[in-house]
Amino acid sequence: MDEAAIILDDVDLSLGRGAARVHILKQISITIKRGAAIGLTGPSGSGKSTLLMAMAGLERPDSGRIEIDATDLKALDEDALARFRGARIGIVFQSFHLIPTMTALENVAIPLELAGIEAAFARAAAELSAVGLEGRLGHYPAELSGGEQQRVALARALAPNPAILLADEPTGNLDEEAGAGVIDVIFALKRARGTTLVLVTHDAALAARCDRVIALRSGRIETADQPLVAEILVKGACR
Amino acid sequence: MSIAPAPHPMSPRLTGLPLALRLALRDFRGGFSGFWIFLACLTLGLAAITGVGSVSRSLADGLMQKGRIILGGDLSFELVQREASAQELNFLAAQGRLSQIALMRAMARRADGQAALVEIKAVDAAYPAQGTLSLAPAQKLASVLAERDGVYGVAADPTLTARLDFHQGEEFKIGEQRFELRAILLSEPDKLAGAIGFGPRVLMSQSALRATGLLQPGALVKWLYRLSLLPGEQVDSVAAAARAAFPAAGFEIRTWKNVSPQFSRDLERFSQFLTLVGLSSLLIGGVGVANAVAGFVERKRETIATLKALGAPGGFVFMVMLAEVLAMAGIAMAAGVALGAALPFALEAAFGALIPFPLASSIFPREIAAGLLYGALTALAFSLAPLGRAHDVPVSALFRDEVAPAHVRPRRRYVIMLLAAACCLVLSVVMLAADRWLALIYLAAAIGGFVLLRAAAALIMAAARKFPHARHIELRLAIGNLHRPGALTPSILVSLGLGLALIVALAMIDGNLHHAFDRPRSEETPSYFFLGVASAEEQDFRSFLARHEPGAKLELVPMLRGRFVTIKGRPVDTLKVKDDVAWALEGDRGITFSATIPPGSTLAAGDWWHADYSGPPLVSLESEVADGLGLKPGDDITVNVLGRNITARVANLRKVDWRNLGINFVLVFSPNSFAGAPYSDLVTLTLATEAGPDAALVRDVAKAFPNVVSLRVKDALDAVKDIIDKLALAVRGAASIALFAATLVLGGALAAAQRSRLYDVVVLKTLGATRRRLVAAFLCEFGLIGMAAALFGVLVGGAAALAVVRSVMKLDFVWLWPQALAAAGAAFLAAVLLGLLGTWRILGQKPARYLRNL
């Protein structure tokens, strides 16, 4: 378990075109070891979500290298990236993004079906059971509470057993109790499966539950609470 | 928690079609919401094109299947102004069962002096040789027509009793013979074979006709000899044998396969027009499909992005969306094709009694297959561009709102697919159309229209971008909306422009149809035609009219009937001539002779003959007909008149102004050509004021000259106008499908516009914008787009109307600007009001509810 799950080397990333182009990520270098839990914090517009998207291969950097689970993302074309994401990366969104016309079971089964797994529904049912929703398999998103919807989203993200779980403010749309429940499940499953977790949050208490915290400001890494330890290597902050 | 590891990420099964179909099916659980316009547009378009094809086929098949009934036999031999000789009759009788009919116009006079023009059909005992006759009260025809105490019976069209107040059992006279109205003629199987009737049909026996004394030499009577062949005989060989045996007889021979070339041509033109309507509906339906699919992809952005976030490649997402669209298209195709295939049956059930043509309603597999092909290709051609964009919906949309919706071009593979589908659609439309050339021209014009509208949209957007900063916020908002990223200018301009063009075209076609037959009577237009004034009573008739209507303008012209036999030595049935003059070679034409150039004509080529010319026969031809037949001065033509072939040299060509309805003939011979031949005069009488409907003149002429037929010009024009009105009604009925489709497309485009405005409206309202200001901005934006669309609509719609009126309907075209502008203006206002209605509803919403979801 020594090797790095995520490597970002000198990553620069801009969005928009022409005069509207904004330089968002500046010289970001991070190495995250397999199985670590990283909290990503920072004020609005600091680049947290963009960094998460870059890790998921959803935004391509202007320069620098991104290596996820020993695969250089630059080498993958659009379709290969999608397949790679489906198998190795799970994403949990702040707004859940469940497909409203599918039941909880079908929502969780989609990534498995996309990966061509025969027993997709059996595995999806097991995943839902793992997040405590064994009695809600046939419910549509509109019939579930916010906390339950986010658990379905979590089960969906973890269903293909990805090496990496990226969570973008997973409790942002939930009340405190529901949020705490979801976080407990995330950490429990992460531990059980050895998944690498990158968690974007504004909540200091939640960030504190992670192994390490990276704070971003204006697209640069501002602080890392235990810099240059084995799990985290911050080059950009040292320059 | 023992979860098995996932297989290798690059599984080849990932993009499998079954999974795409499964996901598409799951997505339908959300209902068809948002697909209604798609379904309606495609269904309507297909119903129109399949319906048009099926109705055209029903008409053509009806004519073919009922050809024998309409013709009254397998073959018909027509003679004008003379009966067949004994030799000719013997020849015909030897070929099969012969039935003989005489047709002529005459005046029916009641005892009180009331007179009415009637269309006589004098039949023999064999009538009807084909089909059945329907009489009220039902009885044997022979007993109706029989003579009783010197009075012959007749069966007459109901209009004789309804409009002319003749009662059943009432006695009246035709010529010198007394008749009794014994039955009402409800239907006659061979009605379609006749020309436009100016009076009610009166069925009588041939002995009754002979008893009227109307069959004088030169009388305008047609004799039809109908043959039902013996088994094994072929119509073509019998026709050829008759021509060979009697080359100078002047027979007009028709077979059941070609009952009426003129009617077939009219039918073809009507089918052409229907094809244009069908194609317009399909095209406009296609625009609706494109708008609806663009809206569908827009609404599904989150689902698309989610699928992509979960590992679905863009191509797979495209497949899922395509499967949904094709499933919807399948429903629309089934519904549209079913509706279209049912159209002939529905027409027959609803209007069967009113349609004067035989309609052989049936299910036509070819038309259905064509409809399904059109449906699939239209759905593909118009949805591939917006579907292709689904490939590149960014997953980043799930993390944050997009600053500006990226309007990316579809990838090359989708553009190639789109072009392939469009080419296949064009190719199938052209290959399957009844008139390929017309379909090709139409498609070229439609593609040109699209390109023009897209170019106009680009121009408007570019101009809006460069427009100086407006002082009024409403104008500023409107101009911003015109060119901002994701602006709806192109889609609204295309939808509105095409809709307006269609509406303007239909208004102009309708207006031109009426204009052609509704023009006010000019001072030169005659008030009456009098037919069959025998040359011997010419002077008496002249004096009678001079006494009765002093001051009225009188014109007498000798008239004979004849038909072309050869042109430049070649028999006319071997000639291929232009469609617009083919009528001149079919059936008999009015012929006259004159020492001087007739009034209303001017010489276009050659010289007029000397007043006392006495050489070989010369003829003057109307220049357009001469041109169509390839004739010029110096060429020879042979015309059969009264059973004689007369060969004449073309001396000159005339330009004729037909519009004043005065007497004018295509063929005017030198006076010596018909020396000694019996003829009657055609007389026109022009009164200073319009003749009233119950003019005493008709009554008095009928009394004094029983052989003379009086025709009030207004009645004749009304009879034509009646047909035109029916045609206009059919045109409107057919066009209403296209109009409905256009309205749906407009509604869809406006609904899409409103959905996209919802965000702006909510934000602007939150910032303090009043409804009045927002409506003003909306009006400015739509006003600008609408004006461009109206300009396009008037110009392109006018050009389309010009093409249809001139090329399909063969009428003169007049630019009816007030109608065009009014149609464009009304349609534009309706569209804006419709949009405003929806916008007003949005403006009434509480922002908080939406802000939570934005």
Contacts between the chains, C-beta under 8 A, distances in Angstrom:
chain1	res1	chain2	res2	distance
A	16	B	403	7.1
A	20	B	403	7.4
A	49	B	399	4.7
A	49	B	400	6.1
A	52	B	399	7.3
A	53	B	395	7.7
A	53	B	396	5.6
A	53	B	399	6.0
A	56	B	309	7.6
A	56	B	395	7.6
A	58	B	309	7.5
A	58	B	394	7.3
A	58	B	395	4.7
A	58	B	396	5.4
A	58	B	399	7.8
A	59	B	396	6.3
A	78	B	313	6.9
A	78	B	314	6.1
A	79	B	313	3.7
A	79	B	314	6.7
A	79	B	315	6.4
A	80	B	10	7.0
A	82	B	308	5.9
A	82	B	311	5.5
A	82	B	312	6.0
A	82	B	313	4.2
A	82	B	314	7.2
A	82	B	316	7.9
A	83	B	9	4.7
A	83	B	10	5.5
A	83	B	11	7.4
A	83	B	14	6.1
A	83	B	311	5.8
A	83	B	313	6.5
A	84	B	9	5.2
A	84	B	311	7.8
A	85	B	309	6.9
A	85	B	310	7.7
A	85	B	311	5.2
A	86	B	9	6.4
A	86	B	14	7.7
A	86	B	310	5.8
A	86	B	311	1.4
A	86	B	312	7.1
A	87	B	6	5.1
A	87	B	7	7.8
A	87	B	8	7.4
A	87	B	9	3.3
A	87	B	311	6.5
A	88	B	9	6.5
A	91	B	309	5.4
A	93	B	309	8.0
A	93	B	398	5.4
A	93	B	399	7.1
A	95	B	398	7.3
A	97	B	302	6.3
A	97	B	305	7.5
A	97	B	306	4.7
A	97	B	309	7.4
A	97	B	398	5.3
A	98	B	306	7.7
A	99	B	26	7.8
A	99	B	27	7.7
A	99	B	303	5.3
A	99	B	306	6.1
A	99	B	307	7.8
A	100	B	30	6.5
A	100	B	303	8.0
A	101	B	26	5.8
A	101	B	27	5.1
A	101	B	28	7.4
A	101	B	29	4.4
A	101	B	30	4.2
A	102	B	26	5.2
A	102	B	29	7.7
A	106	B	26	6.2
A	110	B	23	7.5
A	110	B	307	7.1
A	110	B	310	5.5
A	111	B	310	4.4
A	111	B	311	5.6
A	112	B	6	7.6
A	113	B	19	5.5
A	113	B	22	7.5
A	113	B	23	7.9
A	114	B	14	5.6
A	114	B	19	7.1
A	114	B	307	7.8
A	114	B	310	6.3
A	114	B	311	5.0
A	114	B	312	5.4
A	114	B	316	7.5
A	115	B	6	5.4
A	115	B	7	6.0
A	115	B	9	7.1
A	115	B	11	5.7
A	115	B	14	6.6
A	115	B	311	6.8
A	116	B	7	6.5
A	116	B	11	4.1
A	116	B	12	7.8
A	116	B	13	3.5
A	116	B	14	5.7
A	116	B	16	7.4
A	117	B	6	6.9
A	117	B	7	6.6
A	123	B	3	6.7
A	123	B	4	7.3
A	126	B	3	6.6
A	127	B	3	7.2
A	130	B	1	5.7
A	130	B	3	7.9
A	156	B	310	7.0
A	158	B	3	8.0
A	159	B	3	8.0
A	160	B	6	4.2
A	160	B	311	7.5
A	161	B	3	5.2
A	161	B	4	7.4
A	161	B	5	5.4
A	161	B	6	5.4
A	162	B	6	7.7
A	168	B	399	6.0
A	189	B	1	7.6
A	192	B	1	5.2
A	193	B	1	7.4
A	193	B	3	7.3
